Amino acid sequence: MYSAALVSDPIQCQEGDGVVKMKFWASPGVKIRVCTRAPSMGKRYIWCSEPIKRNNTKLAKVVVPGTIWYTFEIVVEAYNFTLDAFGKQGGAAIIDDISYNSSAIYQCRMSKRVKSF
């Protein structure tokens, strides 16, 4: 199954809930969700929201729950590109006006890094 991801820069922890806000449009069948992961961990997500409901380009708001005591990334993932129309398969997702807000934690612990040779 095909998917596309928009990934944040690493975030140095979050105190309490964080909020991701964005406008989006998706072709029929395409789903969009917000996830968190340790930096550079591919699709090994720690948490994911339910698919965000279409809202005619009004601002969507997703709560990233709880305090996160390690460096993490926010991933906005579009998936389920299953449109089949006029002999073409796939779909599209457009994201605009995206923001993330939370209280910062200073002196949080860093996630373990795997050193590659």
DSSP file (Angstrom, degrees, kcal/mol; ACC not computed):
  #  RESIDUE AA STRUCTURE BP1 BP2  ACC     N-H-->O    O-->H-N    N-H-->O    O-->H-N    TCO  KAPPA ALPHA  PHI   PSI    X-CA   Y-CA   Z-CA
    1    1 A M              0   0    0      0, 0.0     2,-0.2     0, 0.0    81,-0.1   0.000 360.0 360.0 360.0 134.1    0.0    0.0    0.0
    2    2 A Y        +     0   0    0     79,-0.2    78,-0.8    77,-0.0    79,-0.7  -0.515 360.0 168.1 -81.8 148.3    1.3    3.4   -0.9
    3    3 A S  E     -A   79   0A   0     -2,-0.2     2,-0.3    76,-0.2    76,-0.2  -0.966  21.6-147.4-150.3 165.2    1.7    6.3    1.5
    4    4 A A  E     -A   78   0A   0     74,-2.6    74,-2.8    -2,-0.3     2,-0.4  -0.982  15.0-158.9-135.0 147.2    3.3    9.7    1.8
    5    5 A A  E     -A   77   0A   0     -2,-0.3     2,-0.5    72,-0.2    72,-0.2  -0.984  16.0-159.6-135.1 140.4    4.7   11.4    4.9
    6    6 A L  E     -A   76   0A   0     70,-2.3    70,-2.8    -2,-0.4     2,-0.4  -0.985  26.4-162.8-111.9 119.3    5.5   14.9    6.0
    7    7 A V  E     -A   75   0A   0     -2,-0.5    68,-0.2    68,-0.2    -2,-0.0  -0.879   8.5-137.1-115.2 134.2    8.0   14.7    8.9
    8    8 A S        -     0   0    0     66,-2.6     3,-0.1    -2,-0.4    -1,-0.0  -0.285  32.5 -95.2 -75.0 165.4    8.8   17.4   11.4
    9    9 A D        -     0   0    0      1,-0.1    65,-0.3    64,-0.1    -1,-0.1  -0.427  66.2 -72.9 -65.3 158.7   12.3   18.3   12.6
   10   10 A P        -     0   0    0      0, 0.0     2,-0.4     0, 0.0    63,-0.2  -0.323  50.8-145.9 -58.1 139.1   13.1   16.5   15.8
   11   11 A I  E     -D   72   0B   0     61,-3.6    61,-2.2    -3,-0.1     2,-1.7  -0.924  10.3-132.7-111.7 131.9   11.2   18.0   18.8
   12   12 A Q  E     -D   71   0B   0     -2,-0.4    93,-0.6    59,-0.2    59,-0.2  -0.459  64.7 -63.6 -86.2  65.6   12.9   18.0   22.2
   13   13 A C  E     -     0   0B   0     -2,-1.7     2,-0.3    57,-0.6    92,-0.3   0.148  49.4-121.8  80.8 164.4   10.0   16.7   24.3
   14   14 A Q  E     -D   68   0B   0     54,-1.9    54,-2.4    90,-0.2     2,-0.6  -0.993   8.4-141.5-145.0 139.0    6.5   18.0   25.1
   15   15 A E  E    S-E  103   0C   0     88,-2.6    88,-0.9    -2,-0.3    52,-0.1  -0.906  71.9 -25.8-103.3 120.9    4.9   18.8   28.4
   16   16 A G  E    S-     0   0C   0     -2,-0.6    52,-0.2    86,-0.1     2,-0.1  -0.281 115.8 -14.4  70.8-164.1    1.2   17.8   28.5
   17   17 A D  E     -     0   0C   0     48,-0.1    86,-0.4    50,-0.1     2,-0.3  -0.403  61.4-153.7 -71.8 145.8   -0.8   17.6   25.3
   18   18 A G  E     - F   0  64C   0     46,-2.7    46,-3.0    84,-0.1     2,-0.4  -0.788   8.8-140.8-109.9 161.3    0.5   19.1   22.0
   19   19 A V  E     -EF 101  63C   0     82,-2.6    82,-2.2    -2,-0.3     2,-0.5  -0.985   8.8-164.0-131.1 125.7   -1.8   20.3   19.2
   20   20 A V  E     -EF 100  62C   0     42,-2.9    42,-2.9    -2,-0.4     2,-0.4  -0.925  14.2-173.6-102.4 128.1   -1.2   19.9   15.4
   21   21 A K  E     +EF  99  61C   0     78,-2.5    78,-2.6    -2,-0.5     2,-0.3  -0.960  15.0 146.0-121.8 142.0   -3.4   22.2   13.3
   22   22 A M  E     - F   0  60C   0     38,-2.0    38,-3.7    -2,-0.4     2,-0.4  -0.986  41.6-124.7-164.2 159.1   -3.6   22.1    9.5
   23   23 A K  E     +E   96   0C   0     73,-3.0    73,-2.8    -2,-0.3     2,-0.3  -0.871  39.5 172.1-102.4 146.4   -5.8   22.5    6.5
   24   24 A F  E     -E   95   0C   0     34,-0.4    33,-0.7    -2,-0.4     2,-0.3  -0.996  25.5-163.7-153.1 158.6   -6.0   19.6    4.1
   25   25 A W  E     -E   94   0C   0     69,-2.2    69,-3.2    -2,-0.3     2,-0.3  -0.990  15.3-178.2-137.7 140.5   -7.7   18.2    1.0
   26   26 A A  E     -E   93   0C   0     -2,-0.3    67,-0.2    67,-0.2     3,-0.1  -0.997  28.2-114.2-140.7 145.1   -7.7   14.6   -0.1
   27   27 A S    >   -     0   0    0     65,-2.6     3,-1.9    -2,-0.3    56,-0.0  -0.308  61.9 -65.0 -69.0 161.9   -9.1   12.7   -3.0
   28   28 A P  T 3  S+     0   0    0      0, 0.0    54,-0.2     0, 0.0    55,-0.2  -0.187 123.3  15.5 -53.0 134.6  -11.8   10.1   -2.3
   29   29 A G  T 3  S+     0   0    0      1,-0.3     2,-0.2    -3,-0.1    50,-0.1   0.022  91.7 123.2  92.4 -26.7  -10.5    7.2   -0.2
   30   30 A V    <   -     0   0    0     -3,-1.9     2,-0.3    62,-0.2    -1,-0.3  -0.502  45.6-158.7 -72.5 134.2   -7.3    8.9    0.9
   31   31 A K  E     -B   79   0A   0     48,-2.9    48,-2.7    -2,-0.2     2,-0.4  -0.862   4.6-158.9-113.6 148.7   -6.9    9.0    4.7
   32   32 A I  E     +B   78   0A   0     20,-0.4    20,-3.4    -2,-0.3     2,-0.3  -0.991  15.6 168.4-128.6 134.9   -4.7   11.3    6.7
   33   33 A R  E     -B   77   0A   0     44,-2.3    44,-2.5    -2,-0.4     2,-0.4  -0.939  29.6-126.5-139.6 163.6   -3.4   10.8   10.3
   34   34 A V  E     +B   76   0A   0     16,-0.3    15,-2.8    -2,-0.3     2,-0.3  -0.943  33.0 175.2-112.2 132.6   -0.9   12.3   12.6
   35   35 A C  E     -BC  75  48A   0     40,-3.0    40,-2.8    -2,-0.4     2,-0.3  -0.857  21.2-141.5-130.4 164.7    1.7   10.1   14.3
   36   36 A T  E     +BC  74  47A   0     11,-2.4    10,-3.1    -2,-0.3    11,-1.2  -0.947  25.5 163.3-123.4 152.2    4.7   10.4   16.5
   37   37 A R  E     -B   73   0A   0     36,-1.7    36,-2.7    -2,-0.3     8,-0.1  -0.976  44.2 -90.5-155.2 162.4    8.0    8.4   16.3
   38   38 A A  S >  S-     0   0    0      6,-0.5     3,-1.2    -2,-0.3    34,-0.2  -0.500  73.1 -71.3 -68.8 151.4   11.5    8.4   17.5
   39   39 A P  T 3  S-     0   0    0      0, 0.0    -1,-0.2     0, 0.0   -30,-0.0  -0.152 113.5  -2.1 -52.5 134.6   13.8   10.3   15.0
   40   40 A S  T 3  S+     0   0    0      1,-0.1    -2,-0.0    -3,-0.1     0, 0.0   0.791  86.9 134.3  59.2  36.1   14.4    8.5   11.7
   41   41 A M    X   -     0   0    0     -3,-1.2     3,-2.0     1,-0.3    -1,-0.1   0.164  51.8-144.3-102.4  18.8   12.4    5.3   12.6
   42   42 A G  T 3  S-     0   0    0      1,-0.3    -1,-0.3    -5,-0.1    -2,-0.1  -0.301  70.8 -16.4  60.5-134.0   10.4    4.9    9.4
   43   43 A K  T 3  S+     0   0    0      1,-0.1     2,-1.8     2,-0.1    -1,-0.3   0.199 100.5 115.5 -92.6  16.9    6.9    3.6   10.0
   44   44 A R    <   -     0   0    0     -3,-2.0    -6,-0.5    -6,-0.1     2,-0.2  -0.600  52.8-174.5 -84.6  80.2    7.6    2.4   13.5
   45   45 A Y        -     0   0    0     -2,-1.8    -8,-0.3    -8,-0.1     3,-0.1  -0.468  29.8-158.4 -81.9 147.0    5.2    4.9   15.1
   46   46 A I  S    S+     0   0    0    -10,-3.1     2,-0.3     1,-0.4    -9,-0.2   0.827  81.5   1.7 -86.4 -39.6    4.8    5.3   18.8
   47   47 A W  E     -C   36   0A   0    -11,-1.2   -11,-2.4     2,-0.0    -1,-0.4  -0.993  63.2-171.9-148.7 145.2    1.3    6.8   18.6
   48   48 A C  E     -C   35   0A   0     -2,-0.3   -13,-0.2   -13,-0.2     2,-0.1  -0.998  19.5-129.7-138.7 143.8   -1.2    7.6   15.7
   49   49 A S        -     0   0    0    -15,-2.8     3,-0.1    -2,-0.3    15,-0.0  -0.317  38.1 -93.5 -75.5 167.7   -4.4    9.5   15.6
   50   50 A E        -     0   0    0      1,-0.2   -16,-0.3   -17,-0.1    -1,-0.1  -0.408  65.9 -71.9 -67.6 160.6   -7.5    8.1   14.0
   51   51 A P        -     0   0    0      0, 0.0     2,-0.3     0, 0.0   -18,-0.2  -0.348  56.8-113.7 -56.8 138.0   -7.9    9.2   10.4
   52   52 A I        -     0   0    0    -20,-3.4   -20,-0.4    -3,-0.1     2,-0.2  -0.578  30.8-120.2 -76.7 133.0   -8.8   12.9   10.3
   53   53 A K        -     0   0    0     -2,-0.3     2,-0.1     1,-0.1    -1,-0.1  -0.469  29.8-102.3 -74.8 144.1  -12.3   13.5    8.9
   54   54 A R        +     0   0    0     -2,-0.2    -1,-0.1     1,-0.1   -29,-0.1  -0.410  40.4 176.0 -63.6 137.9  -12.7   15.6    5.8
   55   55 A N    >   -     0   0    0    -31,-0.3     3,-1.6     3,-0.2    -1,-0.1   0.014  52.5 -98.9-139.0  30.7  -13.9   19.1    6.7
   56   56 A N  T 3  S-     0   0    0      1,-0.3   -31,-0.1   -33,-0.0     3,-0.1   0.893  83.2 -53.6  53.3  47.9  -13.9   21.1    3.4
   57   57 A T  T 3  S+     0   0    0    -33,-0.7    -1,-0.3     1,-0.2     2,-0.1   0.571  99.2 140.0  63.5  15.2  -10.5   22.8    4.0
   58   58 A K    <   -     0   0    0     -3,-1.6   -34,-0.4     1,-0.1     2,-0.3  -0.452  69.6 -77.0 -74.2 163.0  -11.5   24.1    7.5
   59   59 A L        -     0   0    0    -36,-0.1     2,-0.3    -2,-0.1   -36,-0.2  -0.444  47.4-150.7 -66.0 123.9   -8.7   23.9   10.1
   60   60 A A  E     -F   22   0C   0    -38,-3.7   -38,-2.0    -2,-0.3     2,-0.4  -0.756   7.7-157.3 -92.8 143.7   -8.3   20.4   11.4
   61   61 A K  E     -F   21   0C   0     -2,-0.3     2,-0.4   -40,-0.2   -40,-0.2  -0.988   9.8-176.0-127.1 126.5   -7.0   20.0   15.0
   62   62 A V  E     -F   20   0C   0    -42,-2.9   -42,-2.9    -2,-0.4     2,-0.5  -0.987  18.0-141.6-123.3 127.2   -5.3   16.8   16.3
   63   63 A V  E     -F   19   0C   0     -2,-0.4   -44,-0.2   -44,-0.2   -46,-0.0  -0.775   3.8-152.3 -88.8 124.5   -4.3   16.5   19.9
   64   64 A V  E     -F   18   0C   0    -46,-3.0   -46,-2.7    -2,-0.5     2,-0.1  -0.872  34.2-131.2 -91.9 106.8   -0.9   14.7   20.5
   65   65 A P        -     0   0    0      0, 0.0   -48,-0.1     0, 0.0   -49,-0.1  -0.302  47.2  -9.4 -77.5 141.9   -1.7   13.3   24.0
   66   66 A G  S    S-     0   0    0     -2,-0.1     2,-0.2   -51,-0.1   -48,-0.1   0.282  88.0 -47.7  79.1 165.6    0.5   13.4   27.1
   67   67 A T        -     0   0    0    -52,-0.1     2,-0.5   -50,-0.1   -52,-0.2  -0.541  46.6-155.8 -72.9 136.9    3.9   14.4   28.1
   68   68 A I  E     -D   14   0B   0    -54,-2.4   -54,-1.9    -2,-0.2    37,-0.1  -0.972   5.7-168.3-119.6 115.8    6.7   13.0   25.9
   69   69 A W  E     +     0   0B   0     -2,-0.5    40,-0.9   -56,-0.2     2,-0.3   0.152  63.5  56.5 -94.0  18.2   10.0   12.7   27.7
   70   70 A Y  E    S-     0   0B   0     38,-0.1   -57,-0.6   -56,-0.1    40,-0.2  -0.937  95.9 -80.9-143.3 163.6   12.3   12.0   24.7
   71   71 A T  E     +D   12   0B   0     38,-0.5     2,-0.3    -2,-0.3   -59,-0.2  -0.479  60.0 165.5 -67.0 133.9   13.2   13.6   21.4
   72   72 A F  E     -D   11   0B   0    -61,-2.2   -61,-3.6    -2,-0.2     2,-0.3  -0.904  30.4-130.8-144.8 169.9   10.5   12.7   18.8
   73   73 A E  E     - B   0  37A   0    -36,-2.7   -36,-1.7    -2,-0.3     2,-0.5  -0.929  16.4-133.0-122.5 150.0    9.2   13.6   15.4
   74   74 A I  E     - B   0  36A   0    -65,-0.3   -66,-2.6    -2,-0.3     2,-0.5  -0.898  22.5-164.1 -99.8 132.6    5.6   14.4   14.2
   75   75 A V  E     -AB   7  35A   0    -40,-2.8   -40,-3.0    -2,-0.5     2,-0.7  -0.975  11.8-160.5-120.4 123.0    4.6   12.6   11.0
   76   76 A V  E     -AB   6  34A   0    -70,-2.8   -70,-2.3    -2,-0.5     2,-0.5  -0.918  23.8-167.2 -98.4 113.3    1.6   13.6    9.0
   77   77 A E  E     -AB   5  33A   0    -44,-2.5   -44,-2.3    -2,-0.7     2,-0.5  -0.886  16.4-164.7-111.8 129.3    0.9   10.5    6.9
   78   78 A A  E     +AB   4  32A   0    -74,-2.8   -74,-2.6    -2,-0.5     2,-0.3  -0.927  27.8 154.6-104.8 134.0   -1.5   10.2    3.9
   79   79 A Y  E     +AB   3  31A   0    -48,-2.7   -48,-2.9    -2,-0.5   -76,-0.2  -0.887  32.9  67.1-149.8 177.2   -2.4    6.6    2.9
   80   80 A N        -     0   0    0    -78,-0.8     2,-1.9    -2,-0.3    -1,-0.1   0.917  50.0-179.6  69.8  46.9   -5.0    4.5    1.2
   81   81 A F        +     0   0    0    -79,-0.7    -1,-0.2     1,-0.2   -79,-0.2  -0.559  28.2 138.2 -77.3  82.0   -4.4    5.8   -2.3
   82   82 A T        +     0   0    0     -2,-1.9    -1,-0.2   -54,-0.2     9,-0.2   0.305  13.7 136.2-115.5   6.9   -7.1    3.6   -3.8
   83   83 A L  E     -G   90   0D   0      7,-2.0     7,-1.9   -55,-0.2     2,-0.4  -0.335  29.0-174.0 -59.6 135.0   -8.9    5.9   -6.3
   84   84 A D  E     +G   89   0D   0      5,-0.2     2,-0.4     3,-0.0     5,-0.2  -0.863  23.2 143.5-133.7  97.5   -9.5    4.2   -9.6
   85   85 A A  E >   -G   88   0D   0      3,-2.1     3,-2.0    -2,-0.4    -2,-0.0  -0.999  62.7  -2.7-142.0 138.2  -11.0    6.6  -12.1
   86   86 A F  T 3  S-     0   0    0     -2,-0.4    -1,-0.1     1,-0.3     3,-0.1   0.817 128.0 -54.8  55.0  35.5  -10.7    7.1  -15.9
   87   87 A G  T 3  S+     0   0    0      1,-0.3     2,-0.4    -3,-0.0    -1,-0.3   0.562 116.2 109.7  78.6   8.4   -8.1    4.3  -16.1
   88   88 A K  E <   -G   85   0D   0     -3,-2.0    -3,-2.1     2,-0.0     2,-0.3  -0.913  50.4-157.3-118.3 145.1   -5.8    5.9  -13.5
   89   89 A Q  E     +G   84   0D   0     -2,-0.4     2,-0.4    -5,-0.2    -5,-0.2  -0.879  50.7  47.4-118.2 152.5   -5.1    4.6  -10.0
   90   90 A G  E     -G   83   0D   0     -7,-1.9    -7,-2.0    -2,-0.3     2,-0.3  -0.983  61.3-135.9 131.7-128.4   -3.9    6.5   -6.9
   91   91 A G        -     0   0    0     -2,-0.4     2,-0.3    -9,-0.2   -10,-0.1  -0.946  13.3-104.5 155.5-173.3   -5.0    9.8   -5.4
   92   92 A A        -     0   0    0     -2,-0.3   -65,-2.6   -64,-0.1     2,-0.4  -0.988  14.6-165.9-146.7 153.1   -3.8   13.0   -4.0
   93   93 A A  E     -E   26   0C   0     -2,-0.3     2,-0.4   -67,-0.2   -67,-0.2  -0.992   6.7-168.0-140.1 134.6   -3.4   14.7   -0.6
   94   94 A I  E     -E   25   0C   0    -69,-3.2   -69,-2.2    -2,-0.4     2,-0.4  -0.989   2.6-170.7-125.4 130.4   -2.7   18.4    0.0
   95   95 A I  E     +E   24   0C   0     -2,-0.4     2,-0.3   -71,-0.2   -71,-0.2  -0.968  12.3 167.6-122.7 137.5   -1.7   19.9    3.4
   96   96 A D  E     +E   23   0C   0    -73,-2.8   -73,-3.0    -2,-0.4    -2,-0.0  -0.953  52.6  21.1-145.0 159.6   -1.4   23.6    4.1
   97   97 A D  E    S+     0   0C   0     -2,-0.3     2,-0.3   -75,-0.2    -1,-0.2   0.893  75.1 177.7  49.2  53.2   -1.1   26.0    7.0
   98   98 A I  E     +     0   0C   0    -76,-0.2     2,-0.3    -3,-0.1   -76,-0.2  -0.681   5.8 166.1 -92.3 140.8    0.3   23.4    9.4
   99   99 A S  E     -E   21   0C   0    -78,-2.6   -78,-2.5    -2,-0.3     2,-0.4  -0.981  21.7-155.5-147.5 158.1    1.4   24.2   12.9
  100  100 A Y  E     -E   20   0C   0     -2,-0.3     2,-0.4   -80,-0.2   -80,-0.2  -0.999  14.6-178.7-135.7 131.9    2.4   22.4   16.2
  101  101 A N  E     +E   19   0C   0    -82,-2.2   -82,-2.6    -2,-0.4     2,-0.3  -0.997  16.5 131.4-134.3 137.7    2.1   23.9   19.6
  102  102 A S  E     -     0   0C   0     -2,-0.4     2,-0.4   -84,-0.2   -84,-0.1  -0.961  57.7 -82.4-164.8 170.3    2.9   22.6   23.1
  103  103 A S  E     -E   15   0C   0    -88,-0.9   -88,-2.6   -86,-0.4     2,-0.2  -0.680  50.1-125.7 -80.3 136.4    4.8   23.5   26.3
  104  104 A A        -     0   0    0     -2,-0.4     2,-0.5   -90,-0.2   -90,-0.2  -0.507  13.0-149.1 -83.0 150.6    8.5   22.8   26.0
  105  105 A I        -     0   0    0    -93,-0.6     3,-0.5   -92,-0.3     2,-0.4  -0.987  11.2-152.2-115.8 127.3   10.4   20.7   28.4
  106  106 A Y  S    S+     0   0    0     -2,-0.5   -93,-0.0     1,-0.2     0, 0.0  -0.786  76.7  22.6 -98.4 145.7   14.1   21.7   29.0
  107  107 A Q  S    S+     0   0    0     -2,-0.4    -1,-0.2     1,-0.2     2,-0.1   0.829  81.7 161.1  68.7  36.1   16.6   19.0   30.0
  108  108 A C        -     0   0    0     -3,-0.5     2,-0.2   -96,-0.2    -1,-0.2  -0.451  46.7 -96.0 -78.2 162.1   14.5   16.1   28.6
  109  109 A R        -     0   0    0    -40,-0.9   -38,-0.5    -2,-0.1     2,-0.2  -0.548  36.0-123.2 -80.8 145.6   16.3   12.9   28.0
  110  110 A M        -     0   0    0     -2,-0.2     2,-0.1   -40,-0.2     3,-0.1  -0.592  26.8-110.3 -84.2 146.3   17.6   12.1   24.5
  111  111 A S        -     0   0    0     -2,-0.2     2,-0.1     1,-0.1    -1,-0.1  -0.439  43.1 -93.7 -71.8 152.4   16.5    9.0   22.8
  112  112 A K        -     0   0    0     -2,-0.1     2,-0.4     1,-0.0    -1,-0.1  -0.442  40.4-144.9 -67.2 137.6   19.1    6.3   22.3
  113  113 A R        -     0   0    0     -2,-0.1     2,-0.6    -3,-0.1    -1,-0.0  -0.835   4.7-136.4-104.8 142.5   20.8    6.6   18.9
  114  114 A V        -     0   0    0     -2,-0.4     2,-0.5     0, 0.0    -2,-0.0  -0.883  20.7-140.4 -97.7 120.6   22.0    3.6   16.9
  115  115 A K        -     0   0    0     -2,-0.6     2,-0.3     2,-0.0    -2,-0.0  -0.674  15.0-155.8 -84.3 128.2   25.4    4.2   15.5
  116  116 A S              0   0    0     -2,-0.5    -1,-0.0     1,-0.1     0, 0.0  -0.775 360.0 360.0-103.6 151.1   25.9    2.9   12.0
  117  117 A F              0   0    0     -2,-0.3    -1,-0.1     0, 0.0    -2,-0.0   0.376 360.0 360.0-113.6 360.0   29.3    2.0   10.6
